[in-house]
Amino acid sequence: MMTQRDRSTARSALVLGALGVVFGDIGTSPLYTVQTVFDPGDPHPVPVTRDTVFGITSMIFWSVMIVVTITYVLLVMRADNDGEGGIMALITLLRRRELPGGTRTKLALAALGIFGASLFLGDSMITPAISVLSAVGGLEVASPSLAHLVVPVTAAIIVALFLLQRVGTATVGRLFGPVMLVWFVVIGACGVSGITVHPGILKALSPTYAVDFFLTHFSTAFFALAAVVLAVTGAEALYADMGHFGRRPITRAWLLLVFPACILSYMGQGALILDDPANISNPFFLLVPGWAQWPLVFLATAATVIASQAVITGAFSVAHQAAQLGYLPRLRITHTSEETIGQIYVPWINWLLMVSVLTLVFTFESSAALAFAYGVAVTGTITITTLLFLYIARHQWGRPLWLVAVGGGALLTVDLFFLAANLTKITHGAWLPLLIAGITFTILTTWQRGRELVTRRREDEEGSLRTFVDDLYARRYPVQRVPGTAVFLNRTKVSAPLAMRASVSHLHALSEHVVILTIETRPVPHVPLEERLVIDDLGYSDDGITHVGARFGYMDEPNVPEVLRMIDPAQIEAGFDVDEASYFLSTIDLHRTDAPGMSRWRKHLFIATSRITADAAEYFALPRERTVIVGSRIEV
């Protein structure tokens, strides 16, 4: 039995692990946010005056407070799907219940959520590039002669980061957690040293400075929001990574360490610029004396590598959930923790992200150039998340309309201002995340639509399972029953497995004991073991043919032999032997035709996407030596 001390140690370990995985992105925003706001190369530059410094510093503080602390930490993270977070969790919450407006409303909200998930995947490509570039860019401050090494060093670090992913989130968290603990202590201390130069900067904590600056310098403040939003990047990662560590450890780490440290750093940088406007060149690294800049560069580089980890693990979770919910093909998933099912590694997504990030690094070559592209992905995802959350709060939680309208309206207004400001950067790079999101959204929705078409046509070819079993029982097929156990995996209980039909039609043989196994992925992360199986003898208990329905959550591992061992021997005919069973898989070969249902180019995309489907035998943990694969042609 776990003691109080053991529980306390476990909670501390989770908090430390969360520091190493969840907060890297938002925790390294002080590296580039203030510098980007005052960047003279910005299409809408912010002049360096006392009013602008106080106004911008106050805007940064209240943006972090409203978007991260209030919207995400205090509100949105309560909308978990049995512990899992992220925008895909919101979509599944919407799918699980009837909503006003019926199916049409569900489809519209799901489409909105899928676009938000697509933006987040775009964010997962941009974050590692901008974070590591900004840290390695400190070389130019510490030693200007090394400026030419920034891009190649960044590329080498990114390759190493993605190679490390296969060891798992828990291991990464243990490695990175202590580093991030040091990082937050250091940036907080550096911020305090900057504040001592000009203590008056603390007045910016008052919202009056942000409001006054916005009202009296509206044009400047509005365009500045496109850079201020960099302070809240990583907020969605807090939510998406909730399944890895839980809401409470993430909330504690944010309120007790991450939030105070980041705000102290922003305040210190503001004070430094007030003292000398020339410090806008790189206020973060100029917070420390020259002798400390090299150590800070190394620490910042380590921290930005960890920043990338937050969105990478979030991307793994989003891709896994999308595949389980039917928006992506079946992907090869590696579970990296025996204790926490949500800790996963998705090889195909990992290598896709690595290639994409390296492409961005070599194309843009600086964090300042990427900053213009960054905000749209972040603000778009945040706005969609807020919208879906408010809909759930009103129609599923039953919160009063006035509360949702007033409170939610205020939060949504802030989000929409950020989004509008970032849309002004379309011609300066903001088109990039929109392009990535558009491509991702098209792939996800095309796969969903194509899967629906293939399922219908496959069911037509398979025919009725009930009729097929009736014909077998009536001996309408010349079939020889042979010793042994056969397990036929099937998509539904309605139709007969293609592999079973082929065995009867071509081999005229069928095993003495037959299990037709239907695997259902439910819109919940985990299905309790006591609800996992539903057994039906199809009305012929003496004919050796049984249907077994296996229910999994979208975060459960569909291990077929393991689930078959859960069958109560009293519920199935004697002689059924899991350890000697043969497994039969029905696979399909897709061919494009002119049949209606999808446009020609989407059919090409659907067939191309199907080629990344993970090996079914491996995915379902079937023994290779006892697995038979039967193919069939389906036209789309």
CORMOMO-V764712 format. One record per backbone hydrogen bond with DSSP energy under -1.0 kcal/mol. CO is the residue of the C=O (numbers start at 1). NH is the residue of the N-H. If there is no record, write none. Layout:
# CORMOMO-V764712
co=CO nh=NH
co=CO nh=NH
This chain:
# CORMOMO-V764712
co=3 nh=7
co=4 nh=8
co=5 nh=9
co=6 nh=10
co=7 nh=11
co=8 nh=12
co=9 nh=13
co=10 nh=14
co=11 nh=15
co=12 nh=16
co=13 nh=17
co=14 nh=18
co=15 nh=19
co=16 nh=20
co=18 nh=22
co=18 nh=23
co=23 nh=27
co=28 nh=31
co=29 nh=32
co=29 nh=33
co=32 nh=36
co=33 nh=37
co=34 nh=38
co=36 nh=39
co=39 nh=42
co=47 nh=49
co=49 nh=53
co=50 nh=54
co=51 nh=55
co=52 nh=56
co=53 nh=57
co=54 nh=58
co=55 nh=59
co=56 nh=60
co=57 nh=61
co=58 nh=62
co=59 nh=63
co=60 nh=64
co=61 nh=65
co=62 nh=66
co=63 nh=67
co=64 nh=68
co=64 nh=69
co=65 nh=70
co=66 nh=71
co=67 nh=72
co=68 nh=73
co=69 nh=74
co=71 nh=76
co=72 nh=77
co=75 nh=78
co=76 nh=79
co=78 nh=80
co=81 nh=84
co=84 nh=81
co=86 nh=90
co=87 nh=91
co=88 nh=92
co=89 nh=93
co=90 nh=94
co=91 nh=95
co=92 nh=96
co=99 nh=102
co=102 nh=106
co=103 nh=107
co=104 nh=108
co=105 nh=109
co=106 nh=110
co=107 nh=111
co=108 nh=112
co=109 nh=113
co=110 nh=114
co=111 nh=115
co=112 nh=116
co=113 nh=117
co=114 nh=118
co=115 nh=119
co=116 nh=120
co=117 nh=121
co=118 nh=122
co=119 nh=123
co=120 nh=124
co=122 nh=126
co=123 nh=127
co=126 nh=130
co=127 nh=131
co=128 nh=132
co=129 nh=133
co=130 nh=134
co=131 nh=135
co=132 nh=136
co=133 nh=137
co=135 nh=138
co=136 nh=139
co=137 nh=140
co=138 nh=142
co=139 nh=143
co=143 nh=146
co=144 nh=147
co=146 nh=149
co=147 nh=150
co=149 nh=153
co=150 nh=154
co=151 nh=155
co=152 nh=156
co=153 nh=157
co=154 nh=158
co=155 nh=159
co=156 nh=160
co=157 nh=161
co=158 nh=162
co=159 nh=163
co=160 nh=164
co=164 nh=167
co=165 nh=168
co=168 nh=172
co=169 nh=173
co=170 nh=174
co=171 nh=175
co=172 nh=176
co=173 nh=177
co=176 nh=180
co=177 nh=181
co=178 nh=182
co=179 nh=183
co=180 nh=184
co=181 nh=185
co=182 nh=186
co=183 nh=187
co=184 nh=188
co=185 nh=189
co=186 nh=190
co=187 nh=191
co=188 nh=192
co=189 nh=193
co=190 nh=194
co=191 nh=195
co=192 nh=196
co=194 nh=197
co=198 nh=201
co=199 nh=202
co=200 nh=203
co=201 nh=204
co=202 nh=205
co=203 nh=206
co=206 nh=209
co=207 nh=211
co=208 nh=212
co=209 nh=213
co=210 nh=214
co=211 nh=215
co=212 nh=216
co=213 nh=217
co=217 nh=221
co=218 nh=222
co=219 nh=223
co=220 nh=224
co=221 nh=225
co=223 nh=226
co=224 nh=227
co=224 nh=228
co=225 nh=229
co=227 nh=230
co=228 nh=231
co=229 nh=232
co=232 nh=235
co=234 nh=238
co=235 nh=239
co=236 nh=240
co=237 nh=241
co=239 nh=242
co=241 nh=244
co=242 nh=246
co=246 nh=250
co=247 nh=251
co=248 nh=252
co=249 nh=253
co=250 nh=254
co=251 nh=255
co=252 nh=256
co=253 nh=257
co=253 nh=258
co=254 nh=259
co=257 nh=261
co=258 nh=262
co=259 nh=263
co=260 nh=264
co=261 nh=265
co=262 nh=266
co=263 nh=267
co=264 nh=268
co=265 nh=269
co=266 nh=270
co=267 nh=271
co=268 nh=272
co=269 nh=273
co=270 nh=274
co=271 nh=275
co=272 nh=276
co=276 nh=279
co=277 nh=280
co=278 nh=281
co=279 nh=282
co=282 nh=286
co=284 nh=287
co=285 nh=288
co=289 nh=292
co=290 nh=293
co=292 nh=296
co=293 nh=297
co=294 nh=298
co=295 nh=299
co=296 nh=300
co=297 nh=301
co=298 nh=302
co=299 nh=303
co=300 nh=304
co=301 nh=305
co=302 nh=306
co=303 nh=307
co=304 nh=308
co=306 nh=310
co=308 nh=312
co=309 nh=313
co=310 nh=314
co=311 nh=315
co=312 nh=316
co=313 nh=317
co=314 nh=318
co=315 nh=319
co=316 nh=320
co=317 nh=321
co=318 nh=322
co=319 nh=323
co=320 nh=324
co=321 nh=325
co=322 nh=327
co=323 nh=326
co=330 nh=614
co=334 nh=345
co=340 nh=343
co=343 nh=336
co=345 nh=334
co=346 nh=350
co=347 nh=351
co=348 nh=352
co=349 nh=353
co=350 nh=354
co=351 nh=355
co=352 nh=356
co=353 nh=357
co=354 nh=358
co=355 nh=359
co=356 nh=360
co=357 nh=361
co=358 nh=362
co=359 nh=363
co=360 nh=364
co=361 nh=365
co=366 nh=370
co=367 nh=371
co=370 nh=373
co=370 nh=374
co=374 nh=378
co=375 nh=379
co=376 nh=380
co=377 nh=381
co=378 nh=382
co=379 nh=383
co=380 nh=384
co=381 nh=385
co=382 nh=386
co=383 nh=387
co=384 nh=388
co=385 nh=389
co=386 nh=390
co=387 nh=391
co=388 nh=392
co=389 nh=393
co=390 nh=394
co=391 nh=395
co=392 nh=396
co=392 nh=397
co=393 nh=399
co=400 nh=404
co=401 nh=405
co=402 nh=406
co=403 nh=407
co=406 nh=410
co=407 nh=411
co=408 nh=412
co=409 nh=413
co=410 nh=414
co=411 nh=415
co=412 nh=416
co=413 nh=417
co=414 nh=418
co=415 nh=419
co=416 nh=420
co=417 nh=421
co=418 nh=422
co=419 nh=423
co=422 nh=425
co=423 nh=426
co=425 nh=428
co=425 nh=430
co=426 nh=429
co=426 nh=431
co=429 nh=432
co=430 nh=434
co=431 nh=435
co=432 nh=436
co=433 nh=437
co=434 nh=438
co=435 nh=439
co=436 nh=440
co=437 nh=441
co=438 nh=442
co=439 nh=443
co=440 nh=444
co=441 nh=445
co=442 nh=446
co=443 nh=447
co=444 nh=448
co=445 nh=449
co=446 nh=450
co=447 nh=451
co=448 nh=452
co=449 nh=453
co=450 nh=454
co=451 nh=455
co=452 nh=456
co=453 nh=457
co=454 nh=458
co=455 nh=459
co=456 nh=460
co=457 nh=461
co=458 nh=462
co=459 nh=463
co=463 nh=496
co=464 nh=468
co=465 nh=469
co=466 nh=470
co=467 nh=471
co=468 nh=472
co=469 nh=473
co=470 nh=474
co=471 nh=476
co=472 nh=475
co=477 nh=479
co=480 nh=510
co=482 nh=512
co=484 nh=513
co=485 nh=582
co=486 nh=515
co=487 nh=584
co=488 nh=517
co=490 nh=519
co=494 nh=465
co=497 nh=501
co=498 nh=502
co=499 nh=503
co=500 nh=504
co=501 nh=505
co=502 nh=506
co=503 nh=509
co=508 nh=480
co=510 nh=482
co=513 nh=486
co=514 nh=546
co=515 nh=488
co=516 nh=548
co=517 nh=490
co=518 nh=550
co=520 nh=552
co=522 nh=524
co=524 nh=554
co=525 nh=555
co=528 nh=531
co=529 nh=532
co=532 nh=551
co=534 nh=549
co=536 nh=547
co=537 nh=540
co=540 nh=543
co=544 nh=514
co=546 nh=516
co=547 nh=536
co=548 nh=518
co=549 nh=534
co=550 nh=520
co=552 nh=522
co=553 nh=556
co=557 nh=559
co=559 nh=563
co=560 nh=564
co=561 nh=565
co=563 nh=566
co=564 nh=567
co=568 nh=571
co=569 nh=572
co=573 nh=576
co=582 nh=487
co=583 nh=628
co=584 nh=489
co=585 nh=630
co=587 nh=632
co=589 nh=634
co=591 nh=636
co=599 nh=603
co=600 nh=604
co=601 nh=605
co=602 nh=606
co=603 nh=607
co=604 nh=608
co=605 nh=609
co=606 nh=610
co=608 nh=611
co=609 nh=612
co=610 nh=613
co=615 nh=619
co=616 nh=620
co=617 nh=622
co=618 nh=621
co=620 nh=560
co=623 nh=626
co=624 nh=627
co=626 nh=583
co=628 nh=585
co=630 nh=587
co=632 nh=589
co=634 nh=591
